[in-house]
Amino acid sequence: MLNTLRRWFERLLETIVILLVAGLTAIVILAVVFRYTGSSLSWYDEIASIGLVWLTYYGSALAALKGSHIGVAGFVAAMPPKLRVAATLFAEAVVLVFFVMLAITGFEVLSVVGNDRLVSLPEVPVSLTDSVIPIGAVLFIVAELLRLPTTLRDARRGVFVDTELQEAFEHAEAAARAKEKAK
């Protein structure tokens, strides 16, 4: 059940990240074309900046779910088993407390910006663009909690997987299988 929820959440975050990258790409290309024709878009810089912030928040939640954010796995793996689990729990607690505080602060920011509007697109409320702060924090918390059982299992075993390296191997194996099927 937890693995199904984790896979669904991963697909959701991947879809959002892909849409944000595609949207940012389209905006940049559109802005270049308009600038080249001598008709610069007044809203480009503001929207591109907001899109990059959104991509950062949603992408960091995806990285957290995959265990790809910055850590010191080698240092923790070198600890005795009981200390490994304690260090892992402490690190997870610190991360969760930070993101709970970020979510609370994000909601406070939304109440402060109230009815403010974007400068270049006055019909867009700042509260919409800044909503990514509490939403991203909550998504990061969910990602950490979904990954916690795996993290604790790895801490007990003393085996921490380099997720980026593991993903690269999986992609290489999938490509090799696809190549074999094509023969």
Summary of the structure (lengths in Angstrom):
residues: 183
radius of gyration: 20.6
end to end distance: 37.6
largest distance: 65.1
contacts: 487
relative contact order: 0.12
helix: 80%
strand: 1%
